Amino acid sequence: MSKKNLTMQDLLEAQEDGSLEPKGDSLEKMKSVAKLKEELAKKSKLIQWQVVRDVLVDKTVEMLDIPLLNFLLPAWKKYREITEFADPENYPPNETELVSLSEHTVAVEHRPYLQVTYRQLPVTKIEFTLEAELTLQEVVLQIRNGKIMAIHAGSVKGKGELLLEQQSLVKKDFGPYQLPGSIDLGDGVSLKDFPEVHVAAATKT
């Protein structure tokens, strides 16, 4: 896998069966989806539920199109071996450091949702839970001026599951897959201003 902007959808789709879509009948059993069906039926008799259901399935898969770095970068802030490079007294801004990370696992919990509208008015919100474990090996970070400037080499493996109302819609193991040779982060990502996300990091011993 050589795609630079690797996403959770890429990882979960890259299986031998090539299948990721949740079954429409599985979605339809959920209370929130059944409620949506009832509400739309009240709005108009012309609404074809089969069409709506197919769109829901497609949009559910699209929700997984979340860049892998959205989870990895905040988690890496928890590593002292990385955050120490934010100290300008010990690491001058004009110097570049290459930091090799030991094998480690990032646990992810993300809560995407679908907002369903009819004639631009909200009908209901369907809330999902994405849970994943990402195990990284042989990753090297390029750090300068308290920022991660690039990510070199490495591989990722793990598992992911998408749930609705505590029921599993998609559940898969993946990898290991080689990350792109180098991921350039442009102006860099500061070690001091990561956004709040629900992640946890652990180093394998």
N, C-alpha and C positions, 0 to 999 in steps of 0.2 A: 504494500500500500504506500503510494508516494505522494498522495494529495497533501498539500501544505496546510490548508485550513481544515484539518481533520476534525470531524464532528462525532458526536455520540451516534448519530444515525449511520454514519459510515462504518463505525465499528460493529454495530449490531446487524447491519445488512450484509457485511462481508462474511457470509457463512456459505457452506456448501449448498444448502437448499435455496439460498438467495431470497428467502422470504422474511418479511418483517411485519407486514400489515396484520393488525388484529382483525379477527373475524367480525363481520357486521353483527351476526347474531349474538356474539359475546357482549358487544357494546349495548345491544338492545335490551339485555337482561338487567342492566344497571338502572337504579332508581332515577338518577339524574337524566339519563337518556330517555327513559320511559316518560318522565315528566315533560321533557322537551317535545316528544312526539304528541302528547296530549295538548300542550300549549299551542303548537303549530296547527293542529287540527282545528282549534278554536279560532285561529287567526284567519284561515282560509281553507275552503274545501279543494282549492286548486293546487295546493302544495302536495307534491308527490313525495311521500316519505322515503321510498327507495332511493330517490335521488339525494335527499338530505342525508340518509344513512351512509351512502357512498362517499359523500363529501366529508362527513365526520371521520370516516376511516382514513381518508387521505390526509386530513388536517392533523389527525392524531399522530401519524407518522412524521409529518413535517415538524411537529413540536420537538422532535428529537434532534433537529438540525442545530444543535448547540455546540459551538467550538469547544474542543477538548481543553484548550488553554483557559477557558472561563473557569474551569474547575482546578486545573493544575497550578496556575499562578497564585491564587489566594492560599492554597494549601502549602506551597513552598515557603510562604512567609513564616510558617511555624518552625522552620528549620534554623537552628542557631548557626549552622555552618553556612547558611546563605545570608541571614539578616546581619551578620557581623560585618558584611561588606558594605553596609549602609553607613558605616562610621568613617567620615572623611579624614579623621586624624590618622587612622591606621591604613586607610586605602585612599590615596590622593585621587581626585576626580579625573586626572589625565591618564591614569593607569588602568589597563584592562586585565581582569582576572578570569581565568577559566576554572570553574568549580565542578568537579566530578561528583555526582550524587551516588550514594549507595542504593541498592535495590530498596524500594519503598512502595507502600500502598496508600492510595488516597481514597477515602470513603466519601461518597457523594449522596446528598439528598436534595432534590430540586423539585419544585412544585409548579409545573407549567399548567396553563388552563386555556380553554377555548371559550371565547365570549360569542354566543350566538345572537344574532340580531335579525329582525324582520322589518323591512322598510326603514332601516337605519335606527330602529329602536331596539334596545336590549330585551331579549327573551329570557335567557338564562346563562349561567356560567357553569361550565363543566370542569372541575378541578381534578388534576392527575397528580401522581407522585412518581418521580423517577429516582430509583436507587441504583447505585453502581459502585463497583470496586475496581480501581485502576492501579495495576502494578507496573511500575516503571523500572527499567533496567538500563544501566550504562548511559544515563543522561548527563550531558555536560552543559552548564550554563555559562554564558559569556556576560560578565558583570562589569560595568563601568559607571562611575559617578553615582553610586547607590541605585543603579537601575539594571534590570536584566535586559540586555540588548539583543541577545540571540540564544537559541537553543540548538545544540548540536547533537546529532546521532541519537542513539537510544532506541528502546522498543517498549511497547505497551501490550499488556494482556489483562484480562479481567472478566467481569460479568456485569450485566445490566438487566433491570426489570422495570417495566412501566405498569403502574397500578391505577385502578379507578375504583373508589369505594373499597379499598383493601383487597380487591380482586385483581389477579395478574392478567394483563392483556398481552404483554410481550416479555419473554424471559429468555436470555441467551448468554452463553459464554463466548468469548472472542479472543483472538490472538494466540500466540504473540505476533505482533506486527511491527515491522521496522518503521520508526518515525522518519520523516524527511531528513536528508543529510544535514540541513541547516534551516532553521526558521528564524527569519529576520524580524525583530519586533519594532523596527523603525526607530522612533525617538526613545524607545525603551519603556519598560514598565517599572515604576518606582517600587522599591522594597518597603515603602512607608505608607502607601495609599491604596492598598488593595480594597476592592468593594466587599461588602458583607455578603457572604454566601455560606450555605451550610455544608462545610467540608471538614474532614478530619484527616490527619496525616500520621502514618506510623512507619517506622523503619524496620525492615526485616533483619533479625539478628541470626 
